[in-house]
Amino acid sequence: MYSEKVIDHFSNPRNVGEIENADGVGTVGNSKCGDIMRMYLKVDDNGVITDCKFKTFGCGAAIATSSMATEMIKGKTLKEALKLTNKAVAEALDGLPPVKMHCSLLAEEAVKAAVEDYMKKHPEAVI
């Protein structure tokens, strides 16, 4: 049902936690399934994500997609992070069951919400 990568990211999630004084924070949720994701970003003066962490309340797939999304955007520019898609997250995990694809969409939305929060806090920033 789940790929080895999904199981690995659920069992050993990367980048779990909060970033104190984060440059951007995005929270998204799905009332249908109850999953809630919060993504934290630390961004340098060049618009590069130097650190990102997450806290997710949800199923194993929600935790795995959050973990993978942080791995995929760390070291990227904000512009590159905005291009992250749920399909790319799911593919990086070697697929998700169709009923769990919404988890990868939440991960995409959490990243975008965190970048949007960064832009509100730093209107002078150019992406």
C-alpha positions, -999 to +999 in steps of 0.1 A: +000+000+000+027+025+010+062+027-006+093+022+014+100+060+012+066+069+026+072+044+055+107+058+060+096+095+061+067+086+085+089+065+108+119+088+106+105+123+096+131+149+087+129+185+099+103+180+126+097+209+149+093+247+150+117+275+141+117+302+167+113+336+150+106+320+117+107+343+086+076+326+073+049+303+088+021+286+069-007+266+084-032+246+063-057+220+071-083+198+056-115+196+077-126+165+057-097+143+070-085+163+100-049+168+088-033+200+099+002+211+087+023+240+098+055+249+079+082+271+092+109+288+070+142+306+077+152+326+047+186+344+041+191+378+025+193+362-010+158+346-007+172+311-001+155+288+024+183+279+048+161+260+072+126+246+072+107+226+098+071+213+101+046+202+126+018+180+113-012+166+131-025+138+109-020+104+093+013+087+083+010+100+047+005+136+060+037+133+081+056+117+052+046+144+027+054+172+051+089+156+057+095+152+020+084+187+012+109+202+037+136+181+021+127+193-013+127+230-006+156+234+018+184+252+000+161+264-027+150+300-034+115+311-025+107+313-062+118+276-066+098+266-035+067+281-050+070+257-079+067+227-057+037+206-067+018+179-049+026+156-078+064+162-073+061+154-036+041+122-043+066+111-069+095+118-046+079+094-022+075+068-049+037+074-050+008+076-027-025+057-027-052+077-045-071+083-012-039+099+003-031+123-025-047+151-006-018+149+019+007+159-008-016+187-018-016+199+018+022+198+018+023+220-013-002+244+002+017+246+035+049+256+016+031+282-004+013+296+027+047+299+045+062+317+015+032+340+013+036+348+051+073+356+044+063+380+016+038+398+039+065+402+066+091+413+040+073+434+013+106+446+001+116+411-009+116+402-046+110+367-057 
